[in-house]
Amino acid sequence: FIKKFKGATRYKDLKVGHFKTIHDKKTNTQFFGLVFYFGENVIITLRGTDRTFEGWREDFNMALLDTIPSQKIATKFVSNIVKNHIKSPIFLVGHSKAGNLVYYAYLNLIKEEQDLIKKVYNLDGPGFRNDNYDYKSHNKKLIKIVPNEDVVGVIFDLSFNFDIVLTHRTGVFAHDLLCRE
């Protein structure tokens, strides 16, 4: 995918780095992050649930635990990148569980690090089990997008601050970013 992506004229100057992947059966942890460098922009991307047992167990733990291991890992990952790119426009992007992770990471950074982030894109990620975050003070940076037939992105979401996009799919099929009509 990356080779084809970089092979496109539009993305010829794209650089990719800071790959981090974790699969831990003992702690039911599944995490993947990487950074795209596009011009001056630093785009920190996290992946949602993969097809591993650890990934699905961690998803279910989101309903049972206040914090899952990937949320803490995401916060450290984002913090380290932000500290090393203080003069660049920084964006966070995640779909599904990773949408939850980018929100968690951003909301748990120190204020100076939060100030360096331009936008946080949560694409149909669930909210938090015990949500006590002050979304109003971050409204201009936090962008959550959910499909109109959503089941994932509205779970535990108390912010009610999201944009709804039209999909012709229903239920969990509306959650698939790569669905084709």
C-alpha positions, -999 to +999 in steps of 0.1 A: +000+000+000+027+025+010+047+018-022+016+024-044+007+055-023+042+069-027+043+060-064+014+085-070+027+118-083+006+136-057+024+119-028+059+117-042+073+139-014+055+119+013+078+104+040+068+077+065+084+069+098+081+061+135+064+028+131+054+013+164+035-020+167+027-040+198+008-073+202+008-086+238-013-116+247-006-112+285-021-076+286-045-080+257-028-051+239-028-043+202-013-010+190+000+004+158+011+039+150+031+056+123+038+092+112+034+107+077+055+137+068+039+156+041+055+190+033+057+208+067+028+187+081+033+159+106+003+135+105+003+110+134-019+081+125-030+052+147-047+020+135-078+006+150-085-030+157-067-055+136-077-092+132-058-104+162-073-119+193-055-092+214-071-065+194-106-078+199-101-085+236-088-050+240-119-037+223-142-056+247-121-043+276-130-007+265-165-015+279-151-029+312-121-008+320-116+030+324-083+028+306-069+002+282-032-003+275-033+011+240-046+044+253-015+049+275+008+037+247-009+062+223-004+090+247+033+083+250+037+078+212+019+111+204+038+130+231+072+118+218+064+128+183+050+162+193+081+170+215+103+164+184+083+185+160+073+217+179+077+239+148+055+218+125+017+217+120+007+184+137-025+164+131-038+132+148-059+108+128-076+075+139-105+053+128-126+031+151-106+021+182-078+044+169-103+073+169-107+067+206-069+065+210-062+098+193-089+116+214-075+099+246-039+108+237-047+144+229-069+149+260-042+134+282-012+154+269+001+184+289-014+217+277+019+228+260+017+196+238-020+201+231-013+236+219+011+223+192-016+200+177-037+217+149-066+191+146-076+157+159-097+135+136-117+107+152-133+087+124-161+067+140-143+059+172-162+051+204-162+074+234-149+066+269-165+044+296-163+070+323-160+102+304-151+133+324-134+153+297-140+189+290-148+189+253-159+225+251-125+239+256-111+217+228-141+220+203-121+238+176-095+210+174-116+179+180-133+166+148-154+135+150-171+120+120-196+092+122-218+076+095-256+083+097-263+046+103-236+044+130-233+018+158-196+022+168-188+059+171-217+067+193-209+041+219-201+059+252-200+092+234-212+119+257-197+148+238-225+149+212-199+169+191-197+151+158-204+155+122-226+129+105-219+117+070-243+099+047-238+062+041-260+037+024-247+009+046-263+000+079-251-013+113-215-025+115-212-022+077-216+015+080-184+015+101-162+001+072-141+030+057-135+009+026-170-001+018-180+001-019-215+006-031 
